[in-house]
Amino acid sequence: KRGAAVTVLPYDFDFNKIADEFDGLFISNGPGNPNLVTETVRNLRTALNTYERPIFGICMGNLILGLSAGLKVFKLRFGNRGHNVPAVSTSDGKCAITSQNHGYALDDKIMPEGWTKYFFNANDGSNEGIRHKTLPRWSVQFHPEAKGGPQDTEFLFDEYLDRVRADKLKRVGTSVFIPEIST
């Protein structure tokens, strides 16, 4: 819908070997305990130190990015599940109605150097996102694609692609983006 091509890789694939082939990394959602995807965390930790292009994660991607940055993850007592969960932006104080289905959260009491809280849950205060203070790396715990508000947080995909395209323009010098068409 936004003119971007996506390459889907298995969760345990070491994408660092081919990372330069991509204009950005998107860490998607998925089921389960984020503490069990150690290879993914290790690979993303490497990317945080070597990959200079934008990185964005949603839901499980938020937890994996947080683990890779040095945060811990804990199991929520009941989890956050539903299509009307309020998440507050620490940037502007606006509250978005989000869709969520997760049982874990980042322990953000002590943020790693260079990182800050991005969103928090208005109901239970749990972490709903993190971002790097200077580098193009951020994530959210909720599902921006699920139209919780109905489109309260869809802008996050636009922000990510804007950063990817601006970075590519700086590197390659072109503003023409032709989406790949799968056959």
Number of C-alpha atoms within 10 A of each C-alpha: 5 8 11 13 14 12 7 9 9 8 16 13 11 17 19 14 9 8 16 12 9 15 18 24 21 17 22 17 19 14 10 12 15 21 15 9 13 15 13 23 24 16 18 24 19 15 19 18 9 11 16 16 21 23 24 23 26 25 25 26 24 28 33 30 29 28 22 20 21 16 18 18 18 14 14 14 8 9 13 21 14 12 18 15 21 23 28 23 18 15 9 9 10 11 18 21 20 27 24 22 19 21 16 24 24 23 17 20 10 11 16 13 10 11 21 17 21 20 28 22 21 16 11 10 11 19 24 27 31 27 22 17 13 8 14 17 22 25 29 27 31 32 21 23 17 16 16 22 17 16 14 16 23 16 12 17 14 12 12 21 19 13 18 21 20 16 18 18 14 11 11 9 10 11 11 8 11 9 12 10 8 5 3
